[in-house]
Structures are given as structure tokens and as C-alpha cells.
């Protein structure tokens, strides 16, 4: 169970563009909310205010807001009294999250809010119940934003997989490239049901001796290969998931262990005959006939809104990278720009013999 509450993100400092709090601070009412407004995304949302505490000199305020069922956002707002009195001028702001560590939903929600703050440009933070209104801005390296969006989408994929298999699957702190591919594969099996996936070579169990003999007839020629498996299993994050009855189709297949298959046919025993198959175009089509399903993706409103931000967030990150690239061309002549932006030409890489089977 995900029952460990941790502060999982480092406190992040924000550039304060403007902001004032009225003094003295009023008590927060039970119905008070924190309002987040992202003008460049034309998007806003509110979160219930949990509590508000402040230092005796009213120079620092800590605001805790319930972003989701298992995610609390903690803002620390610091300032100094205004010369005219009755107000605190906001000078510094920082935030962090308290959340159920490792839970995909919590990670997805926190990552989405963080991505909004990092990529949306100037944002507006309001707490009407305590008369706070501030304009804030982040300056975050694009590499961190890119990593964050990948982690965010990984958390979403695991939310889908959790629901399909009716189990809890914690998201690791670091998701390797292999983890990402395994998660994406299982998600596609659940949602898309049929898709093309990279395939180099692999041992596959044959249905019967008749199929094995037909494969031997092709010799060294490429052939269309289709295999139906009654129970396809895929390892993901240290666990084996059953994706049910599956058909694997390879349009340009080669049999790499013909001698082994022939020997097993001549001396049959209880061992399963396996074909070592290579795909010449490096891909195969997978069709999942009865993999677990997720009924209509019945997410609550907050999650639906956050899912719909995938495209705007991705577009904004691409625009930031394009702007960065364009800035490197400033001051160059048209000839110089043409030279540095010309497509690269590569010599064909010589293909050697296949590696020996391990």
C-alpha cells in the first residue's frame, strides 16, 4: 500500500514579479481556496486551502493546499511590511509537495502542476480568503522540463495499467529507457490492442511439428510468419504481467536456427520446439485479443483536465527548444545560417555478419 507521506520534491524558488498580502492575516475559512491561473495556457484550477500559518512578525506565511486526494502543495511566501503599512510586499516564494511517494496518480498530479509552473510563463496565484494576490515566474532549464514531462507521462501510463490489472504498481524514482519501453508496451496492449513494435530477433515457441516443418521449407529465404500464443507475458518493473492470447506477425522473417529445429524434429522429446526468428525490417505486429481493459477511462474531473494538458505542455516545450535554437543563429548572415542548418549527410554504415546467438 502507498501509505508513506513524504515531501518528495525539493523546495523550488520562484521569481516574484508582484504580490501583496494584507495585514493582519485573517483566519482562513473552511471554504477558502487557492487559485492557480495560467494565462498563456488559458487554464486555471482551484484547490482547497488546508491551513495557513505565519511567523509572529508576519514576514513569512506557509500555505498548504490540497491539490489532489494524496498531494498537498506547500507554498512558503516571504516578504516585508510595505512603507504605507497594512500590507506585506512579497519578496520570495517557494513550493514543495507532500505526497504518497511512488503512487502513479500522486506523481502524475504533482508532475502536471510542476510542468504548468515551469512552462506556462508568468502565473497568478490567489488566495481570496486571506487576501493574497501574486504574480510569479519560473526560469527552469529545458532539460529538466523535458525529463519532467517524460516522468509525468510514465506516471499516467502506470495509472492506466494499475486500473486494468486492478493492482498497485509503484513508479520508481528513476525510469530507465528499458522501463519506459516495457511500460509503453503494456499500455499499448491494453489501450491500442494492435500495434507495430520493434523486433530484432527472438526465440518463439512453435505450435506443433507441422508448423516447424513449414518453416524449414523456406530455407534461407524471407517469409511471412504468424504465431498465436495462448498466454503472452511481459515483464515490467520487476513483475510479470499476463496480456492474454496474442498473435505476433512478422512480414519479413528469417529462421536462424534451422539446424536446431531439424534436429528436434528428428529426435522428438518433451522439449518445446522454438524458432529463433529474425525480422529483416526490425519490427513485428502484435495483436492482443483478450488483454485486460480499462472501462471507458472514467477519471475524475481533475485528472481529465490534467490529461488534456499533454498537448499544450508538449507544444510549449517544443517552442522553448525552437526559440533556444533560433537564438544561437542571432548575428549570422544568411549564408552562415544556411551552412549550420543544412541537413547532415551520412555514409551508409557497413553491415557486418549477425552476432552469434548467445
N, C-alpha and C positions, 0 to 999 in steps of 0.2 A: 504494500500500500504506500501511496505517496503522502506520508503524514509528517514529513520533516519540513518545517518552515525555516527558510534561510534567506538572508539577504544575499542575493545571487549576483547582482551586478555592482561593479564598483561605482562609487559616487561620481557623478559626472557634472562638471561645472558648465554653466551656461553664460553666454554673453547677455547682459541685461541691457536692453535698448531703452526701456522706460518701465516705471512701475511705482505705485504708491499704495500704502496701507493706511487706513485711518486709525488714529489713536484716540482713546484707548481701544484695544481689541475687544469686540463684543464676544459673548459666548456663542459658540456655533450651535445653531438649532438642529434638531434631529433630522430635519428635511433639507439641510444645506447640501449643496453640491459643488463640485469643482468642474469648471467648464474649460474644455480644450478646443481651440479654434485654429484651423489650418487654412488660411485664406487661399494660398496657392493651390491647394488641393480641393478647394470648395467643399471642405469636410469639417465636421465638428462632432464632438460627443461629450457627454457629461458622466461624471462618476460621483457616487455618494461620498460626502465628507465623513470620515470616521471620527477623527478628532483633530484638535488644533492646540498646540502648546507653545508657549513663548517665554523668553527669559524675563526676569524682573525689570530689566532696563528697556524692554520692548525692542531690542536691536536684532533679535533673531526669532523667527517663527518656524515651527515644524508642522507641516500639513500632511496628514495621511488620508489617502483616498482609495476606495475600493474599486479598482479597475475591472475586476472580474471576481468570480467566486473564490479563486485561490491566488489572486495577485493584488497586492497592495502597493501603491506608489507613494513614496515618501519624498516630499519636497522640503528642502531647507532654504528659507528665504532670509537674507540678512540685509540690513540697511542702517540708516542713521536718521535721527529726527530732522525734519525739514526746518529751515530757519524760521518760517512763519508759525511753526508749531501745529499740533493737531494731526500731523501726518508723519509716516516713516517713508523715506525715499529708498527704494530698493536698489542695492548695490551689487549683491551677489545672489546667485541661485544655483542650487544643485539638487539632483534627484537620485534615487536608488529604488530598487524593487525588493519587496518581501514576498516570497512566493514558495509554492510547493516545488522544491528542487527536482528537476528531472521529468516532471509531468508534461507531456507534449502540449496540452491545452494551455497550461500556465506559460510555458516557453513561447508558444505562438502569440499569445496576447501581449506579453512583455516585449517580445521582439517587434511586434507591429507598432506598438506605441513608441518604442525607441526609434524605429525606422522613420516614423512620421516626424518625430522631433529632429532627427538628423537630416532629413532630406526635404522637409517642407519649407525651409527658409524661415523668416520671422513668423512666430506663432503668438497667439494671445492666450494667456492663462488668466481665468477669472474665478474668484470665489465670492459670489454676491453676498453670501451670508455674513462674511467678515469684511466686506467692502474692500476687496483686493482686486486690482486690475493691472496686469503687467504684460509687456511685450518682450519676448525672449528670442534668442537666436543661437544656433549651434554652428560650429565650424569643425566638422568631423572629416578625417581623411577618407577618401573614397574607398580605399582598400578595406577599411573597417566596415563601411556601409555595405560593400559587396558581400563580405563574409557574413554580415548580419542577415541580409536578405536570403542567403542560401540556408542559414541555420533556421530562419523563420519558416521557410517553405518545407524544410525537413520536418519540423515540428508539426506542420499541417498534415503532411503525408502520414505521419505516425498517428495523428488523431483519427484519420480515416481507417488505418489498419487496425488500431485498437478497437474501433467500433465494429468493424467487420468480424473480427475474431473474438469479440467480447472479452478482452483481456487488457491488462495494463502493461505497456511497453515503455520503459523509461528511455528518454533521449540522452545519449552520452554527452559529456561536456564537449568533446571534440569528435566530429563526424568525419571519418576518413573518406577518401574517394570510393573505396570499396563499399563502405557502409552506405554511402549515398546511392550507389548503383543498386545495391540489394534492396534498399527501401523503395527506390523508384520502380524496380521490377515488381515487387509485391503489390505496390499501389496500382500499377497499370493492370496487373492481373485481376484485381478487384474491380477497378473502375472501367477500364477500356476493354477488358476481356480478350481482345485480339490485337496484337501489335508486332512490329518488327523489332528485333533486338540483336545487338552484336553477337556473333557466334564465330569462333575461330575453329576449334576442334574439341571434340569431347566424346567420351565413351557413352553409348546409349544402349540400353537393353533391347534386344530384338524380341518380337512377339513369339516367333516359332522358327523351326528349322526351314520351313518353306520361304520365309522372308530372307533368311540368311543365304539360301541358295540363289535367290533372285539377285541379291546384292553382288554375289560373286560373278554373275553373268556380265556385269558391266566392266569387269576388268579394271583398267586404269582410266576409263572414260568417266566424265562427269555425268551425273544422273539426278533426276528428281527424287527426293527422299522424303517420305512422310511417316511419322511414327506416332502412334497413340499410346499414351501412358495412362494407366488407371489411377495412379496416385503420384502426382508431381510434388516434390518437396523442395523448398528453398530455404537456405539458412540466412538469417537476418539478425544482426546484433546478438549473436550467440545463441539464438533459438531456431529450431526447425519448424517451419510453417507448412502445412499441407494445403496446396492450392487445387486439389482435386484432379479430375480427369482432364488431360491436356493433350493437344496434338501439336507436334513440332514438325514444321515443314521447311526443307532446305531445297532451294531451286537448283543449285549447282553443287552437288555433294560429291565427295571422293571417299572411297573406303581405304583407310590407311593400314588396316591390319588384316588384309585378305588371307595371308598365310595362317594366322591365328584362328580366324573364323573357319577356314577349311579344315584345320586340324581338329577343332572342336566338333565339327560335323562328322569327321571320320571316327573319332573316339568319343562318342557322346557320354556324358556323365551327368551328374545332378547340377553342375555349374551352369549358370545363366550365360547364354551367348551374348556377347557385347560387341557392337560395331564401333570402331574408332573412326568417327566421321569428321571430315573437314569441309567447311563451307568456302568455296572459292571466292565468293563476293563478301565473305566475312559477316554474314547475317543469316538469321532464321526467323520464321514467323511462328509465334506462339499463340495458340487459341486455348482459352481456359473455359471449359464447358460448365463447370459447376463450382467455381471458386466462391468463397464467401462473398456476400453482397452487403452493401450498406443501403438501407431503405431510404431513398429519396433525400439523403443527406439532411436530415431535419435538425439543423443547427439553430441555436437561439439567435436573436437579432444582433447581438454584439458580434458574435462570430461571423455571421453572414456579412455584416458590414466590413469586418476586417479582411475576410477572404476577398471581397470585391476590390480591395485596395491593392491587390497584387499587381495589376497592370499599371496603375498610376505610379506606384513606387518604383517598379522596374523602368518605366519610361523616364522618370525623373533621374534615376541613377545613370541611365544611358546618356541623358542630356548633359549631366555633370561631367561624364567622361569625355563627351564630344567637345564641351566647352574647354576642358583642360587641354585636349589635343589641339584645338584651334589656337589656344593661347601660345602654344610653342611655335606657331608659324608667324607670330607678330613680328613685323620688321623685315620679313624676307621678300625678295622680288618674286614675280610670278614664275620665272624660270626656276628659282630655288625651291618654291613650293611644289612645282611640278616634279622636280627631281626627288624630293624627300617623300612625296606621297605616291610615287609611281608603284604599281604592283610589283612585288618581288617575283623573280623567275627562278625556279629551282631545276637542277638537273635531276633526271629520273634516278631514284635510288636503286642500285643493283640488287635484285632479289637473289639471295643465296638459297642453298638447299634447306628444306624444312629441318627444324631441330628434331633430334631423335626423341622418340617417345620416352617419357620418364618411366 
